């Protein structure tokens, strides 16, 4: 089912008109929801290349704990966004957006369908909205204004957002309120500030597929994945990275799972508590991802029950995407 807008607001008319930008499939969902399995099954149906929007899979040598696609999977389908930097380096959302735009253009030039997959919301925002340095907004005034704006009906939020920001493209209550608070408190349209940012948005428009699972089902999947990672040598992977001289607090080792293994290797976490600690930390992260994806996605959204098998989900995705009229 779609729960987003497929068009954009025409400037000055108040009417919803088609957005001419090409749609690109974007598969999102919390960790362990089955995103990789879905896009692998999709690749069996249509000629695709995959762009990973995962802030942990960019690190070389961090394979097990990031659930990075296997060598066989990468041989079968071209993946972009993997193994870009060392764990000691930082990789920004802005850099991802710039590189992803180039990857998408190259994939289209090869006659293939680009598919973005991942769980890092900031990467998706940078790619499709652009990033900018938001002007300072006084916290007290912002809180009072937001409280007042959130009491308005959705239609009124949209009407005022369009009136104060000619570049407002819709996308739900969260985006409308954000456009209004920036316009009223900063005295400048959010769309203009974004246009002037160093990171320009993608020329493509996202067509989201959001995988959803009941919380308890997802937690069981997370627990099973953690056990599988530990059995596959997760601890040895981190031990090897540290032996190479990477600092324990390096950017690549600060993520969920890696931080717990580092604590264990430094004697700050008991071995019999490691799996539970990683599972709990991962479940909390998954909850934050779910909240972000429910509230922040702007554009068409197909919500799928991730308990179905990957082949069934892939057929639903391809059918939904083709139904938009985009080849």
C-alpha positions in Angstrom: 0.0 0.0 0.0 1.2 3.5 -0.7 1.1 6.0 2.1 3.0 8.9 0.5 2.4 11.5 -2.2 3.4 10.6 -5.8 3.4 14.2 -7.0 4.6 17.7 -6.0 2.8 20.9 -5.4 2.7 23.2 -8.4 4.0 26.6 -7.5 1.3 29.2 -6.9 -1.5 26.9 -8.1 -2.2 24.8 -5.0 -2.7 21.9 -7.3 -0.9 18.6 -7.2 1.0 18.0 -10.5 3.2 15.1 -11.6 6.9 15.3 -10.7 8.9 14.7 -13.8 12.0 13.4 -12.0 12.6 9.6 -12.5 11.7 7.4 -9.6 14.3 5.1 -8.1 13.5 2.1 -5.9 14.8 2.6 -2.3 14.5 -0.4 0.1 14.5 0.6 3.7 13.8 -1.0 7.0 15.4 -1.8 10.4 18.4 -4.1 10.7 17.6 -7.8 10.2 14.3 -7.0 8.4 15.5 -8.8 5.2 16.5 -5.9 3.0 19.5 -7.7 1.4 17.5 -10.9 0.8 14.8 -8.9 -1.0 17.2 -7.0 -3.3 19.0 -10.3 -4.1 15.7 -11.8 -5.1 14.9 -8.7 -7.1 18.1 -9.0 -9.0 16.9 -12.4 -10.3 13.9 -10.7 -11.9 15.4 -7.5 -13.4 18.9 -6.3 -14.3 19.9 -4.1 -11.3 22.9 -2.7 -9.5 22.7 -2.0 -5.8 23.7 1.1 -3.9 24.3 0.4 -0.2 23.1 3.3 2.0 24.6 1.8 5.1 27.0 3.9 7.1 28.9 0.8 8.5 29.3 -1.1 5.3 31.6 1.6 3.9 34.4 0.3 6.2 37.0 -2.1 4.8 37.5 -5.2 7.0 34.3 -4.8 8.9 32.3 -7.5 7.1 30.7 -9.8 9.7 29.3 -7.3 12.1 27.9 -5.1 9.3 26.2 -8.0 7.5 28.0 -7.0 4.4 27.0 -8.8 1.2 29.2 -11.9 0.6 31.8 -12.2 -2.2 29.4 -14.5 -4.0 26.6 -11.9 -3.8 28.8 -9.1 -5.0 30.0 -11.3 -7.9 26.4 -12.0 -8.9 25.2 -8.4 -8.6 27.2 -5.2 -8.7 27.2 -3.4 -5.4 28.3 0.2 -4.8 29.0 1.9 -1.4 31.0 -1.0 0.1 34.6 -1.0 1.4 35.3 2.7 0.7 37.4 3.8 3.7 39.5 2.4 6.5 37.8 2.0 10.0 40.0 4.9 11.2 38.6 7.3 8.7 35.3 9.2 8.7 32.8 9.0 5.8 30.2 11.7 5.7 26.6 11.6 4.5 27.5 14.5 2.2 30.2 12.4 0.5 27.8 9.5 0.2 25.2 11.7 -1.6 27.8 13.0 -4.0 29.1 9.6 -4.8 25.7 8.0 -5.0 24.5 10.5 -7.6 27.5 9.5 -9.8 26.8 5.8 -9.2 23.2 6.2 -10.2 24.1 8.0 -13.4 26.6 5.3 -14.3 24.1 2.5 -13.6 21.5 4.1 -15.8 24.1 4.6 -18.6 24.7 0.8 -18.5 21.0 0.2 -19.0 20.4 -1.2 -15.6 18.0 -0.3 -12.8 19.7 1.4 -9.7 18.3 0.2 -6.4 19.2 1.9 -3.1 19.1 -0.3 0.0 20.0 0.5 3.5 19.0 1.6 7.0 21.0 4.9 7.4 18.3 7.6 7.3 20.8 10.5 7.1 22.4 9.0 4.0 18.9 8.9 2.3 18.1 12.5 3.4 21.5 13.7 2.1 20.9 11.9 -1.2 17.3 13.0 -1.9 17.0 16.3 -0.1 20.6 17.6 0.1 22.3 18.7 3.3 22.7 22.2 4.5 23.8 24.0 7.6 20.5 24.9 9.2 20.5 28.4 10.6 20.5 28.6 14.4 16.9 28.6 15.7 16.3 29.7 19.3 15.2 26.6 21.2 12.4 28.1 23.2 10.8 29.9 20.3 11.2 26.8 18.2 9.5 24.6 20.7 6.5 26.9 21.2 6.1 27.4 17.4 6.3 23.7 16.8 3.7 23.0 19.4 1.3 25.5 17.8 2.0 24.2 14.3 1.4 20.6 15.2 -2.1 21.5 16.4 -3.1 22.6 12.9 -4.9 20.2 10.6 -2.6 18.6 8.0 -4.3 20.5 5.1 -3.5 23.8 6.9 0.1 22.8 7.5 0.5 22.0 3.8 -1.2 25.3 2.7 1.0 27.5 4.9 4.2 25.6 4.0 3.5 26.1 0.3 2.6 29.7 0.9 5.8 30.5 2.8 8.1 28.2 0.8 7.4 28.1 -3.0 9.7 25.1 -3.2 7.8 23.0 -0.7 7.1 19.6 -2.3 4.9 18.0 0.2 5.8 14.9 2.2 3.7 14.9 5.3 3.3 16.7 8.6 6.9 16.5 9.8 8.3 18.1 6.6 5.5 20.8 6.6 6.2 21.8 10.2 10.0 21.9 9.5 9.5 24.1 6.4 7.3 26.4 8.4 9.6 26.8 11.4 12.6 27.5 9.3 10.6 30.1 7.2 9.2 31.8 10.3 12.2 31.7 12.6 15.1 32.1 10.1 13.3 34.4 7.6 14.3 32.2 4.6 12.6 29.4 2.8 14.0 25.9 3.6 14.0 25.0 -0.1 16.2 28.0 -0.9 18.7 27.2 1.9 18.8 23.6 0.6 19.5 24.8 -3.0 22.3 26.9 -1.8 23.9 24.1 0.2 27.1 22.4 -0.8 25.3 19.1 -1.2 22.7 19.2 -3.9 19.9 16.6 -3.9 19.8 13.8 -6.4 18.0 14.4 -9.8 16.1 11.2 -9.0 13.0 10.9 -6.8 12.8 8.0 -4.2 10.2 5.3 -4.5 10.4 3.8 -1.0 9.8 0.2 -0.1 9.6 -0.1 3.7 9.9 -3.5 5.3 8.0 -3.9 8.6 7.8 -6.6 11.2 6.2 -6.9 14.6 8.6 -5.9 17.3 9.0 -9.3 18.9 9.6 -11.0 15.6 12.2 -8.5 14.7 14.0 -9.0 18.0 14.1 -12.8 17.5 15.6 -12.2 14.1 18.2 -9.8 15.6 19.1 -12.4 18.3 19.5 -15.1 15.7 21.7 -12.8 13.5 23.9 -11.9 16.5 24.5 -15.6 17.3 25.3 -16.3 13.7 27.8 -13.4 13.6 29.5 -14.6 16.7 29.7 -18.1 15.3 31.2 -16.7 12.0 34.1 -15.0 13.8 32.8 -11.5 14.7 35.2 -11.3 17.7 38.2 -12.4 15.6 37.3 -9.8 13.0 37.4 -7.0 15.5 40.6 -8.4 17.1 42.3 -8.4 13.7 41.3 -4.8 13.1 42.7 -3.7 16.4 45.9 -5.6 15.8 46.4 -3.5 12.6 46.7 -0.5 14.8 43.1 0.9 14.5 42.2 2.7 17.7 39.4 1.2 19.8 37.4 4.4 19.5 37.9 4.8 15.7 34.8 5.8 13.7 34.4 2.3 12.2 34.4 0.6 15.6 31.9 3.0 17.2 28.8 1.3 15.7 26.3 -1.1 17.2 27.9 -4.5 17.8 31.5 -3.4 17.3 31.4 -1.2 20.4 30.3 -4.2 22.5 33.0 -6.5 21.0 35.6 -3.8 21.7 34.4 -3.6 25.3 34.7 -7.4 25.6 38.2 -7.5 24.2 39.3 -4.8 26.6 37.9 -6.7 29.6 35.0 -4.5 30.2 32.3 -7.0 29.3 32.0 -10.7 30.2 32.0 -13.2 27.4 28.7 -14.8 28.5 27.1 -11.3 28.3 28.3 -10.4 24.9 25.5 -11.8 22.8 22.8 -10.3 25.0 24.5 -6.9 25.0 24.8 -6.8 21.2 21.2 -8.0 20.8 19.9 -5.3 23.2 21.9 -2.5 21.5 20.9 -3.6 18.1 17.2 -3.8 19.0 17.3 -0.3 20.4 18.9 0.9 17.1 16.3 -0.9 15.1 13.6 0.9 17.1 15.1 4.2 16.2 15.3 3.2 12.5 11.7 2.2 12.5 10.6 5.5 14.0 12.7 7.5 11.5 11.3 5.5 8.5 7.7 5.9 9.7 8.0 9.7 10.1 10.6 11.0 7.7 10.1 9.4 4.3 8.8 11.8 1.7 7.4 10.4 -1.4 5.6 7.2 -2.5 6.0 4.5 0.1 5.1 0.8 -0.3 4.9 -0.9 3.1 5.5 -4.7 3.0 5.2 -7.4 5.6 8.8 -8.6 5.9 7.7 -12.0 7.2 6.9 -13.1 3.6 9.6 -14.9 1.7 12.1 -12.8 -0.3 10.9 -14.0 -3.7 7.3 -13.0 -3.0 8.4 -9.6 -1.7 10.6 -9.0 -4.8 7.7 -9.7 -7.1 5.5 -7.2 -5.2 8.2 -4.6 -5.4 8.8 -5.0 -9.1 5.0 -5.0 -9.8 4.5 -1.9 -7.6 7.4 -0.1 -9.3 6.2 -0.9 -12.8 2.7 0.2 -11.9 4.0 3.7 -11.5 4.7 3.8 -15.2 8.4 3.9 -14.7 10.5 1.3 -16.6 
